[in-house]
């Protein structure tokens, strides 16, 4: 399969207050022949949005883990978006105390994916620059010859499955997005080094809210899976997307110990199983177990710390193998 990528460095407006957010958007175009292109149909409907660590501590889109994930995933999906939350890199604004503003920054990106239009910030992109950009994209076959959209927008491919891939603080912001906010994007979640033990320092009194939102996403996914497989572990009753969540952590994290992660993960599994059994008291034990397994997966990497220096490939291998380009139906 021959895949060509087109990288666009740009600024987009936050829906919260119009602040400019620095972003790097990568579009992948399949240049294979017809048969190979058909084999890559699963890839063309996927998108990944990357979220970086805490800005006041140097977190930004060019982080080592975000960069490695982008290099591995960009040719496996139709569109990848790495962007700086407010206060990071060249993005405007400043980091909020609770993550509420950053949630709206992320929703700004998801709104654009849903609308299939990337909006370029007018203060940073002139009409002449936008016109030149569209000409380049048209020459590469990323735009139809007769495209007549507004100059300040870039058409995006249709997306039917989206991965929110957050690292450290970025995983906290990703967890705030409920799956039913963007049903057409069919969101899954990958949390790398979720800062469980220090969450209070990043979002203050909102710690409980984030953890509850994350738990609700996992528990509801398990319950839906069980209801869809009530007749046994055969084909599901419908093609409804059921969110999946992956946790990747290092055993030498430094902020959250291995025992802390394992207790938390077991707590999440137990609550998911309880909800499945509460909604379906006669559920088959194998179905209940499979439902929890579908809703959440965990990878603990030996001797890796929170920074993942020279261990970035362990992260990308875990994410890519779990959420691969040819992920089958659920």
Wavefront OBJ file of the C-alpha trace (Angstrom):
o trace
v 0.000 0.000 0.000
v 1.379 3.398 -1.019
v 0.362 6.216 1.330
v 1.385 9.836 0.808
v 1.087 12.332 3.664
v 0.516 16.073 3.573
v 1.434 18.037 6.713
v -0.169 21.369 7.457
v 1.164 23.625 10.227
v -1.503 26.144 11.097
v -3.455 28.054 13.737
v -7.113 27.344 14.449
v -9.546 29.259 16.696
v -10.758 27.903 20.018
v -14.526 27.812 20.205
v -14.316 29.144 23.770
v -12.892 32.581 23.078
v -11.354 32.608 19.606
v -7.807 32.229 20.947
v -5.409 30.873 18.343
v -4.290 27.268 18.853
v -1.163 26.033 17.124
v -1.786 22.767 15.286
v -0.126 20.289 12.963
v -2.626 18.422 10.798
v -1.479 15.448 8.742
v -3.646 14.140 5.909
v -2.944 10.754 4.363
v -3.828 9.963 0.756
v -3.773 6.421 -0.637
v -1.852 6.205 -3.934
v -2.261 2.437 -4.331
v -4.003 0.749 -7.226
v -7.693 -0.076 -6.916
v -7.305 -3.472 -5.198
v -4.831 -2.208 -2.618
v -6.928 0.878 -1.995
v -9.924 -1.307 -1.222
v -7.835 -3.214 1.332
v -7.049 0.053 3.082
v -10.655 1.160 3.521
v -10.472 0.748 7.317
v -7.579 3.207 7.505
v -9.265 5.943 5.499
v -12.091 6.392 8.006
v -9.880 6.825 11.083
v -8.532 9.898 12.857
v -6.207 10.462 15.808
v -6.041 13.539 18.028
v -2.964 13.828 20.252
v -2.886 15.718 23.551
v 0.377 16.692 25.226
v 1.556 16.982 28.881
v 1.083 19.948 31.225
v 2.087 23.257 29.523
v 3.575 25.011 32.600
v 6.042 22.113 32.873
v 7.025 22.276 29.207
v 4.335 20.096 27.646
v 3.648 20.841 23.970
v 2.849 19.099 20.684
v 6.511 18.377 19.854
v 6.878 16.232 22.981
v 8.884 13.025 22.469
v 5.949 10.662 23.066
v 3.507 12.659 20.936
v 6.093 12.842 18.132
v 6.738 9.080 18.208
v 3.025 8.279 18.182
v 2.530 10.623 15.233
v 5.336 9.044 13.234
v 3.899 5.559 13.747
v 0.212 6.360 13.279
v 0.124 9.056 10.574
v 0.109 6.604 7.661
v -2.442 4.339 9.309
v -5.232 6.909 9.521
v -6.837 9.460 7.236
v -6.165 12.479 9.450
v -3.947 13.147 12.470
v -4.112 16.273 14.611
v -1.500 17.302 17.147
v -2.171 20.695 18.666
v -1.037 22.904 21.491
v -3.549 23.559 24.220
v -3.811 27.171 25.344
v -0.621 28.365 26.972
v 1.576 25.792 25.238
v 4.021 26.492 22.423
v 2.735 29.280 20.196
v -0.905 28.880 21.217
v -2.487 31.936 22.776
v -3.926 32.142 26.288
v -2.764 30.504 29.489
v -3.311 27.206 31.253
v -6.479 27.132 33.358
v -6.660 25.888 36.939
v -9.214 23.154 36.287
v -8.793 22.136 32.643
v -12.201 23.554 31.701
v -10.783 25.885 29.037
v -8.596 23.113 27.616
v -11.673 20.916 27.230
v -13.144 23.553 24.927
v -9.882 23.692 22.976
v -10.177 19.955 22.358
v -13.845 20.243 21.454
v -12.863 22.870 18.888
v -10.783 20.241 17.086
v -13.513 17.616 17.365
v -16.087 20.085 16.032
v -13.922 20.553 12.945
v -13.509 16.815 12.440
v -17.272 16.403 12.714
v -17.928 19.208 10.234
v -15.118 17.956 7.957
v -13.753 21.507 7.801
v -10.549 22.766 9.387
v -11.000 26.463 10.154
v -7.845 28.556 9.762
v -7.411 31.492 12.138
v -7.825 34.740 10.205
v -5.160 36.590 12.220
v -2.501 34.080 11.246
v -3.492 33.060 7.718
v -4.039 35.599 4.936
v -6.403 34.897 2.058
v -3.420 34.654 -0.283
v -1.834 31.997 1.942
v -5.090 30.065 2.148
v -5.474 30.168 -1.621
v -1.913 28.901 -2.126
v -2.510 26.113 0.369
v -5.638 24.960 -1.398
v -3.781 24.980 -4.719
v -1.115 22.691 -3.233
v -3.736 20.345 -1.824
v -5.603 20.252 -5.126
v -2.389 19.367 -6.945
v -1.881 16.435 -4.568
v -5.395 15.175 -5.085
v -6.523 16.103 -1.572
v -9.151 18.497 -2.951
v -11.480 18.015 -5.907
v -10.773 20.363 -8.845
v -14.160 22.050 -8.435
v -13.970 22.565 -4.657
v -15.528 25.929 -3.847
v -15.388 26.056 -0.046
v -14.439 29.184 1.860
v -10.807 30.190 1.539
v -10.286 30.090 5.303
v -11.270 26.418 5.601
v -9.563 23.190 4.635
v -11.778 20.200 3.787
v -11.154 17.128 5.926
v -11.939 13.515 5.023
v -14.959 11.788 6.565
v -14.162 10.081 9.871
v -16.043 7.175 11.415
v -13.625 6.217 14.223
v -11.505 8.619 16.274
v -8.811 7.977 18.860
v -8.180 10.559 21.575
v -4.598 9.825 22.530
v -3.528 11.763 25.605
v -0.194 11.714 27.366
v -0.027 12.695 31.064
v -2.090 15.903 31.470
v -3.355 15.413 27.930
v -5.032 12.177 28.975
v -6.946 14.081 31.648
v -8.344 16.488 29.064
v -9.207 13.595 26.743
v -11.103 11.859 29.570
v -13.423 14.873 29.864
v -14.999 14.165 26.472
v -17.984 11.840 26.755
v -18.495 9.451 23.818
v -22.059 10.635 23.247
v -20.885 14.203 22.635
v -19.580 13.144 19.215
v -21.404 9.929 18.246
v -20.491 10.238 14.557
v -16.782 10.296 15.408
v -17.040 7.012 17.363
v -14.418 7.908 19.948
v -11.930 5.554 21.593
v -9.380 6.567 24.245
v -5.679 5.891 24.843
v -4.242 7.235 28.104
v -0.455 7.247 28.404
v 0.883 7.792 31.936
v -2.416 9.081 33.309
v -1.335 11.316 36.258
v -3.630 9.624 38.760
v -1.678 10.372 41.935
v -1.014 14.034 41.148
v -4.309 14.842 39.453
v -5.282 17.108 42.338
v -2.350 19.417 41.509
v -3.388 19.737 37.854
v -7.142 20.317 38.157
v -7.607 21.162 41.852
v -11.152 20.498 43.092
v -12.219 18.959 39.761
v -10.242 15.760 40.347
v -13.303 13.755 41.304
v -15.230 14.975 38.276
v -12.563 13.786 35.818
v -12.217 10.390 37.478
v -15.995 9.932 37.493
v -16.272 10.891 33.819
v -13.579 8.374 32.939
v -15.252 5.657 35.015
v -18.650 6.377 33.461
v -17.212 5.999 29.969
v -15.703 2.594 30.785
v -18.666 1.265 32.769
v -21.245 2.328 30.200
v -19.161 0.802 27.393
v -19.032 -2.518 29.242
v -22.789 -2.446 29.854
v -23.529 -1.690 26.200
v -21.213 -4.467 25.048
v -22.945 -6.961 27.329
v -26.392 -5.943 26.091
v -25.261 -6.241 22.481
v -23.966 -9.759 23.159
v -26.801 -10.931 25.366
v -27.206 -14.022 23.194
v -23.587 -15.017 23.723
v -20.203 -14.117 22.295
v -21.382 -14.137 18.706
v -22.012 -11.259 16.343
v -23.420 -8.203 18.185
v -27.054 -7.221 17.768
v -26.153 -3.910 16.102
v -23.188 -2.086 14.605
v -23.293 0.603 17.297
v -19.785 1.752 18.197
v -18.795 0.786 21.723
v -15.941 2.922 23.114
v -12.714 1.247 24.129
v -10.094 2.582 26.537
v -6.403 1.726 26.771
v -4.110 2.620 29.676
v -0.347 2.560 29.108
v 1.969 3.194 32.062
v 5.536 2.540 33.099
v 6.371 0.511 36.190
v 8.863 3.239 37.224
v 6.476 6.123 36.569
v 7.655 8.309 39.444
v 4.302 10.033 39.981
v 2.037 6.999 40.302
v 3.402 3.692 41.568
v 2.700 0.333 39.967
v 0.552 -0.677 42.932
v -1.435 2.555 42.649
v -2.148 1.975 38.978
v -3.061 -1.677 39.508
v -5.447 -0.871 42.377
v -7.104 1.865 40.318
v -7.457 -0.327 37.243
v -8.925 -3.150 39.313
v -11.334 -0.633 40.870
v -12.478 0.409 37.377
v -12.924 -3.209 36.273
v -14.911 -4.044 39.394
v -17.280 -1.122 38.905
v -17.733 -1.973 35.228
v -18.577 -5.571 36.128
v -21.026 -4.419 38.798
v -22.858 -2.212 36.308
v -23.054 -5.028 33.765
v -24.512 -7.386 36.379
v -26.895 -4.731 37.709
v -28.363 -4.094 34.273
v -28.434 -7.784 33.308
v -28.675 -9.942 36.434
v -28.671 -13.151 34.364
v -25.722 -12.192 32.173
v -23.426 -15.035 31.188
v -20.115 -14.765 33.132
v -18.099 -15.096 29.922
v -20.047 -12.259 28.328
v -19.604 -10.086 31.413
v -15.862 -10.735 31.441
v -15.574 -10.020 27.726
v -17.563 -6.798 28.170
v -15.130 -5.473 30.757
v -12.202 -6.601 28.620
v -13.602 -4.739 25.646
v -14.224 -1.574 27.631
v -10.696 -1.275 29.035
v -7.242 -2.698 28.454
v -4.016 -2.017 30.338
v -0.330 -2.209 29.467
v 2.322 -1.869 32.171
v 5.785 -1.440 30.652
v 8.643 -2.676 32.874
v 11.202 -0.103 34.027
v 9.730 2.789 32.000
v 9.299 6.138 33.738
v 6.874 9.014 33.200
v 9.056 10.683 30.561
v 9.510 7.574 28.360
v 12.950 8.771 27.219
v 14.330 6.161 24.783
v 11.226 4.068 25.530
v 8.835 5.941 23.231
v 8.559 2.945 20.922
v 7.044 0.910 23.741
v 4.191 3.407 23.834
v 3.619 3.528 20.082
v 3.768 -0.278 19.803
v 1.154 -0.635 22.549
v -1.220 1.905 21.006
v -0.767 0.769 17.398
v -1.276 -2.918 18.191
v -4.402 -2.177 20.235
v -5.947 0.359 17.851
v -4.504 -0.871 14.574
v -5.423 0.298 11.078
v -7.432 -2.840 10.327
v -9.328 -3.007 13.589
v -12.225 -5.343 13.038
v -15.918 -4.817 13.719
v -17.119 -4.834 17.280
l 1 2 3 4 5 6 7 8 9 10 11 12 13 14 15 16 17 18 19 20 21 22 23 24 25 26 27 28 29 30 31 32 33 34 35 36 37 38 39 40 41 42 43 44 45 46 47 48 49 50 51 52 53 54 55 56 57 58 59 60 61 62 63 64 65 66 67 68 69 70 71 72 73 74 75 76 77 78 79 80 81 82 83 84 85 86 87 88 89 90 91 92 93 94 95 96 97 98 99 100 101 102 103 104 105 106 107 108 109 110 111 112 113 114 115 116 117 118 119 120 121 122 123 124 125 126 127 128 129 130 131 132 133 134 135 136 137 138 139 140 141 142 143 144 145 146 147 148 149 150 151 152 153 154 155 156 157 158 159 160 161 162 163 164 165 166 167 168 169 170 171 172 173 174 175 176 177 178 179 180 181 182 183 184 185 186 187 188 189 190 191 192 193 194 195 196 197 198 199 200 201 202 203 204 205 206 207 208 209 210 211 212 213 214 215 216 217 218 219 220 221 222 223 224 225 226 227 228 229 230 231 232 233 234 235 236 237 238 239 240 241 242 243 244 245 246 247 248 249 250 251 252 253 254 255 256 257 258 259 260 261 262 263 264 265 266 267 268 269 270 271 272 273 274 275 276 277 278 279 280 281 282 283 284 285 286 287 288 289 290 291 292 293 294 295 296 297 298 299 300 301 302 303 304 305 306 307 308 309 310 311 312 313 314 315 316 317 318 319 320 321 322 323 324 325 326 327 328 329 330
